[in-house]
Amino acid sequence: MEKKFLLIGKKVFAYWKKNFCLLEKKFLLIGKKIFAYWKKSFCLLEKKFLLIAVDGTGSKGNTLT
């Protein structure tokens, strides 16, 4: 009886562990995509600000056109 419970326990644990790992990988993948998107957007925003800043000083002429 005890061996049967141990066997069932091992199977349940193995199943849970496998699913948890798959779930973790999905979250990591989603996280990486969100971070990459955010980083790209931030870089584009930063370039726009730099262009406006440079344009504002008049040192490089009108760079926004």
N, C-alpha and C positions, 0 to 999 in steps of 0.2 A: 504494500500500500504506500509506504513512504517513498520507495523508488519511483512509483508511478507519479506521485506528486512532484518529485524532483525533476522527472523527465518533462512533465507538463510545464513546470516552472521554467525550465531551460528553454523550451520551445517558445513560450510566451515572451521571455526576455530577449531571445534572439530575434524574434519577429519585431518586437518593439524597438530594439536597437537598430535594426535595418531601416525601419520606417523613419526613425528619428534622424538617422544619418542622411537619408534622402531628403527629408524636410530641411535639414540644416544646409545641404548643398543648394537647394532651391532658394532659400533665404539669402545665402551668400551671393548667388548669381544675380538675384533681384537687387541686392545691395550694391553690387559692383556696377550694374547698369545705371542705377539711380545716381551713384557717385560719379560715374563717367559723364552722364548727362549734365549733372550739376557743375562739374569741373569745366566742361566745354562751354556751357552757358556763361559761367563766371569769367572765363578767359575772353569770350566775345565781348562781354560787358566791360571788362577791364580795357580792352583795346579801344572801345568806343570812348570811354572816359579819357584815355590817353590822347586820342585824336582831338577831342574837344579841348583838353588842357593845352595841347601844343598849338591848336588853332587859336585859342584865347590869348596866347602870348604874342602871336603874330610872327614868331620866329621862322615858321615854315610856310607862311601864307595860308591860303584857305585849303585845308586838307580834307574838308568834309564833302567837297563837290566832286 
